[in-house]
Amino acid sequence: MVERKQRVPFCDISKLTAEEREMADRNQVNGKTINIFRVLMNHPRLTRAWTRFAGYILSDRQTLKPREREMIILRIGWLNQSPYEFEQHVRIAKQSGLSDDEIDRITKGSTAGWNEIDAALIQAADDLFENSIVSDDTWKTLSERFSTQEMMDVVFTIGQYNLVSWALNSCGVPLDDYLPGAKK
């Protein structure tokens, strides 16, 4: 992972409207607004529009199981060298049933001892990262197990977290103090 310098400062949450402060307050850990929202709230309209889509992707409303969702989020975060994305989702992945060994193997790719479906999920992230399309072989393997809606959620989840990784890296959002590797 490449360390990034912070380019966009933290927003002064106290200067936001009541509605905007409420949006920031919904994204807290340990009673503190997480850094991604402390940065993104510099542009409340964008953040509001983005969180509607991001909320769907990260919720139980989408069709993928949390474990499957977290596997592909971790993989695209790793491929984009986005420490913030990766470390935030290590926490969520563990809550979703992924082991430390599986999280480590996600960083190694689809040939790191996965079953066929898990390997194909990881490969889908690699395919989209490398070629902007899920390969025919990967699609075929996944579509034998997943419905059309699930297949669409695979693509949109990877795309959403590709976008987030770009924003985190480009804005230089620092790790929250509770994450491994955070500067104390």
Secondary structure, DSSP 4 states (H G I P E B T S, - for coil): -------SPPP-GGGS-HHHHHHHHTSEETTEE-HHHHHHTTSHHHHHHHHHHHHHHTSTTSSS-HHHHHHHHHHHHHHTT-HHHHHHHHHHHHHTT--HHHHHHHHH-TTSS--HHHHHHHHHHHHHHHHSS--HHHHHHHHTTS-HHHHHHHHHHHHHHHHHHHHHHHHTPPPPTTSTT---
